[in-house]
Amino acid sequence: LHLLSRRQRQMCIRDRVKAILFHEKIAFFRFFLYLAFAKMCFYKSANAMLKSESLIQLINSLTKQEKKEFSMYISNKPEKDYIFLFRLIDDKKISDPEELKQCFLKAKPTSSFNTVVIYLFDLLIEILTKLRTEQDSYYLLFNELLHARVLYEKSMYQECFQVLKKVKEKAVYYENHFALLVAQRLELNYLLTLDFEEVDEKKLLNKQYKMNNTLKNIRQLNEQSSLHELLKLRMLNRGASRSLEETQKLDDLVTSEISIVASAGVENFEIKKNHQLFQANYFMMVGDYRAAFNSFVELNKLFEENTHLWNNPPVYYLMTVEGMLESLRIMHNYEGMDYFIGKLEKLSSPSSSFQLNVTYVIFIYRLFSYIDRGEFEQAGLWIAEHQASLIDKMALLKEQQQAEMSLYVALIHLGNGEYRKARKRLSTTIGRGHLYSLPLFRTIRIVNVMIHYELGDVDYIQSEVRSIKREMSKNKGYNLKVESFLLKFLNYSFVDTNRKKRARIWESMAEEVHTLYADKYETQILRKFDFVAWVEAKIFEVPLSDILKREHASKSKWQRK
């Protein structure tokens, strides 16, 4: 009996454990099912929110002509949900996705907000694509290729080959190698399926030879573009060359690019354009600004002789003019800058983002000319003039452009004695951790320390200077003498009002200052802003604008000689 009861107890315990484990499995299954459902709902909600953000950005970026096209599309249609949503964004200027959703559901409680958002977004993209077909040769060619496919599917072979012939002719005229390749490949595919009717071996070999040449051109352009992209990436991530050793590290790219150009055979627009872009950016990176300017001049001439080959929007032309403006600024040729800024002012495109970039380039180079000449009051008026058209839309620019604009607007506030405004302008940029790797970021940090110097914040200055020096010690190959010179000054406290002592301090720095101005690698940072002039202004307690005006006059005099 004792054994029997013990065995029964063991069986009961085992069954109870099994029951507990079973219920635990059910509980875990329900828990993970709940997690999966919650995750699905979260991603669905997040995707809907992301889509509505994209819709808001898309509608806010529409030009007048694009809005007119949409108005024409809905002109004979009854008031529908997607039209109401469009007007909420465009007329009511609602920019917050959550607020947009609430306003929409309040007026249309039975409608699906997410469905309407997706439909309106897709509809606008379709309308914009149709509009681009009429404006851009790239869209036009690929649209005609679709026509050829439709004609082939309908067994209208003769008409299909006529369209393909026209596409090939236009592709050659516009130097669109990709459209040409697709047209050539489609033609051969269709001839194959039709058993090469009226095509002998000689004609077939000729068509294959032409297509192979197109492939060769595409490969060469791709290799050349890859080298330019790599050079540009190094320029953005590492900044300009700081020594002869860094310049020599670019020799492999230069040799490879020249080799591609030499082996290209027949030079076309794209090969020439990529070559001059590479050369110009290389010379800018190594500090040879005259050679860079000459390359940009050749590039500008190439563009003006081939206006029918411009991209829409003409991004590469904008890059060319921007490069010329940068070269002219470094050479202190402000009259030349005015000429090319005038060209940009006449440039127009249906792309609102491109037009914003054009406005940015015009704004920033006008600002440079004011800063270089110490005309801070005029610069302040220029900023106020562009508050609505550019500065309020700064979030639509690239991160690098936003950081650059914040830097120079802060420098204008610094020059006008508006130190708190300058600090506020840089505070948001300083807080963006992902910008730390950019060469421009250290310059922003140094200017920020200068602003705090003007505000008399000694504790912040000492802390930040130590932090910058630690960063410099980790990246010794990327340091400049100007930075060390400026940090050394920022550690001083010039409370003595004796002008003779101040003059002796400046005299002791004279040789170092002369070396900085003469070193082409140091001018990489001095072209952003004349930090040495600011130090001189602090030592002698004179307005920064006076020092900059004097330096500008002497440089202009030397330039004329």
VOGU-3710 file (C-alpha; in Angstrom, 3 decimals, decimal comma):
1> lhllsrrqrq> 0,000/0,000/0,000  2,809/2,287/0,901  4,518/1,645/-2,464  1,285/2,022/-4,372  0,434/5,336/-2,799  4,002/6,572/-3,450  3,757/5,593/-7,129  0,400/7,335/-7,422  1,846/10,458/-5,847  4,712/10,432/-8,398
11> mcirdrvkai> 2,247/10,031/-11,278  0,130/12,879/-9,963  3,186/15,111/-9,656  4,290/14,183/-13,197  0,820/14,898/-14,607  0,685/18,205/-12,734  4,098/19,208/-14,122  2,975/18,283/-17,641  -0,181/20,351/-17,194  1,837/23,318/-15,913
21> lfhekiaffr> 4,307/23,037/-18,820  1,445/22,793/-21,306  -0,208/25,922/-19,918  3,159/27,710/-19,899  3,662/26,827/-23,574  0,180/28,171/-24,359  0,989/31,345/-22,417  4,347/31,787/-24,202  2,690/31,168/-27,567  0,030/33,790/-26,815
31> fflylafakm> 2,709/36,210/-25,603  4,828/35,855/-28,770  1,679/36,034/-30,892  0,827/39,292/-29,150  4,379/40,585/-29,713  4,213/39,691/-33,415  0,825/41,396/-33,733  2,056/44,488/-31,856  5,182/44,593/-34,032  3,061/44,302/-37,185
41> cfyksanaml> 0,772/47,108/-35,982  3,772/49,254/-35,072  5,434/48,818/-38,466  2,125/49,371/-40,231  1,591/52,574/-38,238  5,227/53,638/-38,724  5,059/52,970/-42,479  1,816/54,927/-42,732  3,381/57,813/-40,796  6,479/57,681/-43,000
51> ksesliqlin> 4,314/57,648/-46,132  2,309/60,659/-44,916  5,571/62,514/-44,160  6,743/61,718/-47,695  3,411/62,940/-49,101  3,678/66,239/-47,198  7,236/66,739/-48,456  6,204/65,872/-52,019  3,255/68,313/-52,083  5,323/71,108/-50,489
61> sltkqekkef> 7,996/70,628/-53,167  5,582/70,946/-56,109  6,156/73,857/-58,465  3,351/76,072/-59,801  3,365/74,190/-63,100  3,137/70,826/-61,308  0,238/72,023/-59,155  -1,450/73,290/-62,305  -1,151/69,811/-63,860  -2,784/68,276/-60,791
71> smyisnkpek> -5,565/70,899/-60,879  -6,232/70,071/-64,527  -6,388/66,367/-63,643  -9,055/66,901/-60,939  -10,945/69,709/-62,709  -13,829/67,533/-63,973  -13,858/65,131/-61,036  -16,195/65,234/-58,018  -14,760/66,068/-54,586  -13,013/62,893/-53,479
81> dyiflfrlid> -11,029/61,951/-50,392  -7,621/62,318/-52,044  -8,524/65,826/-53,331  -9,593/66,843/-49,818  -6,306/65,479/-48,421  -4,281/67,386/-51,013  -6,029/70,650/-50,076  -5,439/70,033/-46,380  -1,699/69,935/-47,042  -1,495/72,582/-49,761
91> dkkisdpeel> -4,069/75,137/-48,606  -4,116/74,609/-44,822  -0,317/74,171/-44,738  -0,498/71,226/-42,340  3,015/69,811/-41,952  2,590/67,444/-38,992  1,517/63,877/-40,032  -0,454/63,249/-36,840  -2,301/66,566/-37,106  -3,008/65,805/-40,770
101> kqcflkakpt> -4,485/62,418/-39,868  -6,742/63,897/-37,161  -8,031/66,685/-39,432  -8,723/64,214/-42,226  -10,570/61,681/-40,029  -12,583/64,438/-38,376  -13,970/65,442/-41,781  -13,988/61,902/-43,269  -14,584/59,486/-40,348  -15,560/56,538/-42,565
111> ssfntvviyl> -12,532/56,804/-44,870  -9,189/55,001/-44,536  -6,488/57,636/-44,045  -3,602/55,297/-44,948  -5,254/54,145/-48,169  -5,932/57,718/-49,298  -2,342/58,752/-48,487  -0,899/55,924/-50,597  -3,306/56,605/-53,481  -2,570/60,350/-53,569
121> fdllieiltk> 1,195/59,772/-53,358  1,155/57,284/-56,260  -1,138/59,553/-58,303  1,179/62,555/-57,889  4,217/60,493/-58,906  2,323/59,339/-62,014  1,385/62,936/-62,942  4,967/64,153/-62,369  6,361/61,315/-64,496  3,988/62,197/-67,325
131> lrteqdsyyl> 5,024/65,845/-67,063  8,724/64,935/-67,124  8,166/62,954/-70,335  7,381/66,248/-72,060  10,348/68,090/-70,484  13,237/65,642/-70,295  14,903/63,703/-73,118  15,719/60,859/-70,699  12,046/60,315/-69,848  11,073/60,814/-73,491
141> lfnellharv> 13,429/58,120/-74,812  12,407/55,474/-72,291  8,738/56,311/-72,829  9,201/55,693/-76,564  10,895/52,383/-75,776  7,708/51,382/-73,948  5,750/52,358/-77,061  7,958/50,022/-79,109  7,268/47,158/-76,699  3,500/47,722/-76,938
151> lyeksmyqec> 3,664/47,773/-80,756  5,613/44,504/-80,770  3,099/42,842/-78,422  0,326/43,890/-80,844  2,252/42,287/-83,752  2,843/45,700/-85,370  6,449/44,835/-86,175  7,189/47,431/-88,834  5,923/50,265/-86,634  7,899/48,837/-83,700
161> fqvlkkvkek> 11,189/48,889/-85,632  10,506/52,428/-86,862  10,097/53,611/-83,257  13,298/51,818/-82,219  15,163/53,447/-85,118  13,995/56,920/-83,980  14,970/56,137/-80,376  18,476/55,133/-81,487  18,885/58,336/-83,505  17,708/60,494/-80,596
171> avyyenhfal> 19,849/58,544/-78,120  22,949/59,216/-80,255  22,030/62,928/-80,486  21,520/63,238/-76,706  24,446/60,855/-75,981  22,161/58,694/-73,855  24,096/55,444/-73,981  21,714/53,573/-71,690  18,654/54,265/-73,863  20,728/53,399/-76,948
181> lvaqrlelny> 21,772/50,073/-75,415  18,178/49,134/-74,513  16,967/50,050/-78,021  19,751/48,006/-79,654  19,088/45,013/-77,393  15,316/45,136/-78,010  15,878/45,290/-81,756  18,086/42,175/-81,698  15,646/40,326/-79,425  12,725/41,089/-81,731
191> lltldfeevd> 14,706/40,132/-84,851  15,579/36,818/-83,198  11,929/35,993/-82,446  11,013/36,888/-86,055  13,734/34,550/-87,419  15,794/37,492/-88,725  13,441/38,416/-91,559  15,230/40,514/-94,227  18,464/40,495/-92,172  21,623/38,823/-93,511
201> ekkllnkqyk> 24,736/37,921/-91,546  26,574/41,140/-92,452  23,726/43,326/-91,136  23,471/41,260/-87,946  27,217/41,492/-87,266  27,063/45,252/-87,848  24,235/45,642/-85,310  26,121/43,492/-82,764  29,313/45,513/-83,327  27,457/48,788/-82,662
211> mnntlknirq> 25,928/47,388/-79,488  29,343/46,206/-78,257  30,694/49,724/-78,848  27,831/51,120/-76,775  28,669/48,677/-73,972  32,333/49,719/-74,193  31,399/53,406/-73,878  29,177/52,669/-70,872  31,955/50,676/-69,187  34,506/53,482/-69,723
221> lneqsslhel> 32,074/56,120/-68,463  31,295/53,989/-65,426  34,987/53,508/-64,590  35,678/57,223/-65,051  32,639/58,219/-62,960  33,730/55,777/-60,236  37,103/57,545/-59,932  35,439/60,970/-59,728  33,007/59,688/-57,092  35,880/58,235/-55,043
231> lklrmlnrga> 37,808/61,519/-55,241  34,706/63,476/-54,178  34,097/61,112/-51,245  37,687/61,543/-50,039  37,299/65,305/-50,374  34,108/65,305/-48,277  35,332/62,898/-45,599  38,983/63,954/-45,285  38,882/67,523/-46,506  41,507/69,134/-48,715
241> srsleetqkl> 45,116/67,883/-48,752  47,102/69,102/-45,739  50,563/68,033/-46,914  52,580/66,869/-49,920  52,280/63,300/-48,612  48,465/63,485/-48,721  48,612/64,903/-52,247  50,798/62,005/-53,384  48,212/59,528/-52,067  45,883/60,765/-54,838
251> ddlvtseisi> 48,347/59,845/-57,598  46,739/56,422/-58,128  43,377/58,037/-58,938  44,952/60,604/-61,272  46,929/57,953/-63,171  43,882/55,698/-63,564  41,678/58,584/-64,784  44,225/59,724/-67,387  44,595/56,108/-68,568  40,824/55,804/-69,121
261> vasagvenfe> 40,672/59,078/-71,074  43,642/58,037/-73,241  42,065/54,648/-74,049  38,598/56,083/-74,741  39,341/56,612/-78,438  36,605/58,955/-79,665  35,986/61,604/-77,002  32,360/62,401/-76,430  30,656/64,945/-74,201  30,406/62,659/-71,156
271> ikknhqlfqa> 34,084/61,620/-71,304  35,217/65,250/-71,603  32,825/66,389/-68,868  33,939/63,707/-66,406  37,610/64,379/-67,192  37,370/68,116/-66,542  35,279/67,547/-63,391  37,878/65,115/-62,054  40,767/67,459/-62,885  39,056/70,502/-61,372
281> nyfmmvgdyr> 38,164/68,707/-58,123  41,666/67,245/-57,872  43,285/70,678/-58,236  40,862/72,132/-55,666  41,754/69,345/-53,254  45,521/69,902/-53,542  45,277/73,707/-53,381  46,140/74,566/-57,012  43,253/76,983/-57,521  44,432/78,541/-60,794
291> aafnsfveln> 44,647/75,130/-62,444  41,222/74,289/-60,973  39,799/77,500/-62,401  41,207/76,708/-65,857  39,568/73,252/-65,739  36,252/74,794/-64,707  36,544/77,315/-67,581  37,002/74,450/-70,058  34,082/72,629/-68,473  31,855/75,706/-68,680
301> klfeenthlw> 32,785/76,146/-72,358  31,900/72,481/-72,981  28,472/72,938/-71,377  27,670/76,130/-73,265  28,559/74,472/-76,584  26,287/71,481/-75,841  23,167/72,846/-74,146  21,071/70,049/-75,674  23,083/67,517/-73,630  22,350/69,106/-70,256
311> nnppvyylmt> 20,635/66,966/-67,655  17,260/68,127/-66,428  17,812/69,548/-63,864  21,337/70,627/-64,936  23,106/69,385/-61,799  26,565/69,129/-63,389  26,344/72,647/-64,784  25,517/73,926/-61,293  28,542/72,025/-59,926  30,697/73,652/-62,620
321> vegmleslri> 29,549/77,198/-61,846  29,918/76,538/-58,110  33,501/75,375/-58,710  34,257/78,518/-60,736  32,792/80,696/-57,975  34,969/78,955/-55,375  38,109/79,402/-57,515  37,311/83,062/-58,204  36,677/83,710/-54,520  40,069/82,272/-53,543
331> mhnyegmdyf> 41,688/84,459/-56,225  39,696/87,475/-54,876  38,103/88,080/-58,263  34,706/89,309/-57,062  33,744/90,873/-60,398  34,087/87,449/-62,003  31,927/86,017/-59,209  29,186/88,561/-59,980  29,185/87,453/-63,630  28,628/83,771/-62,810
341> igkleklssp> 26,131/84,516/-60,029  24,174/86,409/-62,692  24,207/83,254/-64,835  22,803/81,224/-61,951  20,035/83,764/-61,398  18,835/83,093/-64,967  18,905/79,313/-64,464  15,473/77,695/-64,119  14,219/74,136/-63,701  10,900/72,443/-62,882
351> sssfqlnvty> 12,658/70,779/-59,928  11,989/72,753/-56,722  14,838/71,000/-54,869  17,262/71,988/-57,641  16,040/75,588/-57,551  16,572/75,610/-53,775  20,153/74,445/-54,368  20,662/77,237/-56,915  19,339/79,766/-54,373  21,711/78,302/-51,781
361> vifiyrlfsy> 24,775/78,665/-54,056  23,857/82,268/-54,945  23,232/83,093/-51,281  26,415/81,515/-49,913  28,794/83,063/-52,487  27,315/86,526/-52,083  27,797/85,999/-48,361  31,441/84,972/-48,930  32,157/88,211/-50,796  30,667/90,239/-47,913
371> idrgefeqag> 32,669/88,294/-45,286  35,966/88,531/-47,195  35,562/92,306/-47,515  34,425/92,786/-43,913  30,998/94,085/-44,992  29,052/92,510/-42,125  26,156/94,979/-42,145  25,405/94,314/-45,831  25,724/90,589/-45,104  23,131/90,940/-42,333
381> lwiaehqasl> 20,712/92,551/-44,785  21,407/89,776/-47,315  20,526/87,157/-44,680  17,284/88,961/-43,778  16,378/89,135/-47,478  16,681/85,319/-47,783  14,984/84,403/-44,507  11,762/83,137/-46,111  13,143/81,874/-49,437  16,082/79,880/-48,053
391> idkmallkeq> 16,892/79,963/-44,332  13,392/78,863/-43,251  13,714/75,972/-45,753  17,201/74,967/-44,574  15,981/71,517/-43,463  15,415/70,626/-47,149  19,125/71,072/-47,917  21,843/68,432/-47,544  23,451/68,026/-44,100  26,752/69,485/-45,352
401> qqaemslyva> 24,959/72,538/-46,775  22,991/73,051/-43,560  26,196/72,929/-41,506  27,972/75,318/-43,897  25,105/77,804/-43,875  24,909/77,752/-40,062  28,664/78,387/-39,877  28,650/81,447/-42,128  25,468/82,963/-40,745  27,037/82,605/-37,272
411> lihlgngeyr> 30,205/84,350/-38,547  28,074/87,256/-39,793  26,454/87,553/-36,349  29,964/87,411/-34,846  31,164/90,206/-37,140  28,130/92,339/-36,212  28,700/91,779/-32,480  25,516/89,653/-32,146  27,237/86,946/-30,123  24,149/85,329/-28,603
421> karkrlstti> 22,535/85,006/-32,034  25,768/83,450/-33,315  25,808/80,930/-30,443  22,161/80,033/-31,029  22,762/79,525/-34,767  25,580/77,011/-34,156  24,019/75,212/-31,174  21,825/72,883/-33,285  24,720/71,981/-35,588  27,074/71,302/-32,664
431> grghlyslpl> 24,522/68,859/-31,251  24,470/66,655/-34,361  26,802/63,813/-33,470  26,764/62,253/-36,958  28,500/65,392/-38,329  31,620/64,837/-36,182  33,430/63,030/-38,992  33,098/65,947/-41,441  36,222/68,158/-41,811  33,943/71,210/-41,594
441> frtirivnvm> 32,781/70,183/-38,110  36,111/71,024/-36,427  35,978/74,487/-37,998  32,444/74,866/-36,609  33,676/73,869/-33,137  36,528/76,407/-33,292  34,154/79,200/-34,387  31,862/78,186/-31,538  34,785/78,632/-29,103  35,472/82,073/-30,636
451> ihyelgdvdy> 31,854/83,046/-29,971  32,141/81,929/-26,331  35,412/83,896/-26,114  33,491/87,025/-27,093  30,870/86,161/-24,449  33,616/85,712/-21,827  32,712/82,109/-21,013  36,183/81,072/-19,793  35,197/77,674/-18,345  33,540/76,584/-21,594
461> iqsevrsikr> 36,518/77,797/-23,653  39,059/75,826/-21,596  36,937/72,683/-21,634  36,262/72,821/-25,384  39,879/73,669/-26,264  41,057/70,598/-24,305  38,478/68,463/-26,125  39,569/69,746/-29,559  43,243/69,181/-28,701  42,485/65,577/-27,679
471> emsknkgynl> 40,779/65,065/-31,033  43,761/66,613/-32,835  46,189/64,319/-31,003  44,254/61,287/-32,289  44,317/62,522/-35,908  47,723/64,176/-36,236  47,800/63,690/-39,994  44,690/65,858/-40,411  45,769/68,853/-38,309  46,571/72,340/-39,589
481> kvesfllkfl> 48,887/74,973/-38,121  46,101/77,578/-38,264  44,057/75,489/-35,835  46,955/75,209/-33,363  47,679/78,948/-33,709  44,071/79,839/-32,962  43,736/77,422/-30,019  46,932/78,802/-28,513  45,471/82,305/-28,682  42,138/81,187/-27,187
491> nysfvdtnrk> 43,990/80,019/-24,071  45,338/83,544/-23,492  43,535/86,226/-21,532  44,306/89,690/-22,840  43,166/91,828/-19,942  46,113/94,210/-20,208  45,091/97,383/-22,023  48,685/98,407/-22,735  48,840/98,683/-26,526  52,649/98,428/-26,594
501> krariwesma> 52,554/95,031/-24,888  49,853/93,887/-27,276  51,901/95,076/-30,237  54,929/93,103/-28,962  52,765/89,979/-28,665  51,657/90,391/-32,293  55,254/91,023/-33,389  56,304/87,741/-31,757  53,626/86,024/-33,867  54,578/87,825/-37,109
511> eevhtlyadk> 56,809/85,075/-38,509  54,226/82,381/-37,722  51,465/84,483/-39,322  53,555/85,013/-42,475  54,179/81,242/-42,696  50,441/80,526/-42,400  49,488/82,905/-45,218  52,274/81,563/-47,472  51,448/77,869/-46,982  49,016/76,667/-49,675
521> yetqilrkfd> 47,834/73,840/-47,421  47,005/76,252/-44,586  44,908/78,374/-46,948  42,503/75,401/-47,071  41,047/76,615/-43,757  41,844/80,325/-44,187  39,655/80,374/-47,301  36,707/79,429/-45,092  37,412/82,404/-42,840  40,449/84,543/-42,000
531> fvawveakif> 40,932/83,376/-38,397  44,289/85,183/-38,179  42,499/88,491/-38,862  40,143/87,780/-35,941  43,153/87,181/-33,617  44,698/90,488/-34,738  41,402/92,295/-34,112  41,270/90,900/-30,555  44,892/91,816/-29,781  44,583/95,433/-30,972
541> evplsdilkr> 40,923/95,813/-29,925  39,795/97,048/-33,337  36,694/95,983/-35,317  37,158/92,764/-37,258  35,648/94,465/-40,316  38,547/96,985/-40,389  41,168/94,208/-40,449  39,319/92,283/-43,178  38,894/95,422/-45,318  42,620/96,136/-45,048
551> ehaskskwqr> 43,537/92,538/-45,940  41,100/92,566/-48,860  42,579/95,811/-50,215  46,146/94,460/-50,019  45,202/91,140/-51,639  43,292/92,893/-54,414  46,289/95,144/-55,047  48,586/92,106/-55,217  46,083/90,354/-57,508  46,071/93,262/-59,979
561> k> 49,859/93,120/-60,156
//
